[in-house]
Amino acid sequence: MNDRGWRTFFAVLAGVAVIYFGTTGREPGEDGGISGGLIVLALLAAALVWHLTRPAAK
């Protein structure tokens, strides 16, 4: 897999992890939906991973 493939994989994995950990651990009576803030946080995490895993300049 090339560099871009790995970067995409890790960025998506980071976003899914944020959503997963953001929705687990709620009280049984709480609403189980995904909030807009959680989506924004997942997108920011994915963008951060995408930025931090870029190849070094040649």
C-alpha positions as CSV (number, residue, x, y, z in Angstrom):
1,M,0.0,0.0,0.0
2,N,1.4,3.4,-0.9
3,D,1.8,6.4,1.5
4,R,-1.5,7.9,0.6
5,G,-3.3,4.7,1.3
6,W,-1.8,4.3,4.7
7,R,-2.5,8.0,5.5
8,T,-6.2,7.6,4.5
9,F,-6.5,4.4,6.5
10,F,-5.1,5.9,9.7
11,A,-7.2,9.1,9.3
12,V,-10.4,7.1,8.9
13,L,-9.4,5.0,11.8
14,A,-8.9,8.0,14.0
15,G,-12.3,9.5,13.0
16,V,-14.1,6.2,13.7
17,A,-12.3,5.8,17.1
18,V,-13.4,9.3,18.2
19,I,-17.0,8.5,17.2
20,Y,-16.8,5.1,19.0
21,F,-15.4,6.4,22.2
22,G,-17.7,9.4,22.1
23,T,-20.8,7.2,22.0
24,T,-19.8,4.5,24.4
25,G,-20.0,4.9,28.2
26,R,-23.3,6.9,28.2
27,E,-26.0,6.3,30.8
28,P,-28.7,3.9,29.7
29,G,-31.3,6.6,29.7
30,E,-29.4,9.0,27.5
31,D,-30.0,9.6,23.8
32,G,-27.7,7.3,21.8
33,G,-27.4,9.6,18.7
34,I,-24.2,11.1,17.4
35,S,-24.1,14.9,18.1
36,G,-22.8,17.4,15.6
37,G,-19.9,18.3,17.9
38,L,-18.8,14.7,17.9
39,I,-18.7,14.7,14.1
40,V,-16.7,17.9,14.1
41,L,-14.3,16.4,16.6
42,A,-13.9,13.2,14.5
43,L,-13.2,15.3,11.4
44,L,-10.6,17.3,13.3
45,A,-8.9,14.2,14.6
46,A,-8.8,12.7,11.1
47,A,-7.4,15.9,9.6
48,L,-4.7,16.0,12.4
49,V,-3.7,12.4,11.6
50,W,-3.6,13.2,7.9
51,H,-1.4,16.2,8.5
52,L,1.0,14.4,11.0
53,T,1.5,11.4,8.7
54,R,2.5,13.3,5.6
55,P,5.8,12.1,4.0
56,A,8.9,14.1,4.7
57,A,9.9,16.7,2.1
58,K,12.7,15.6,-0.2
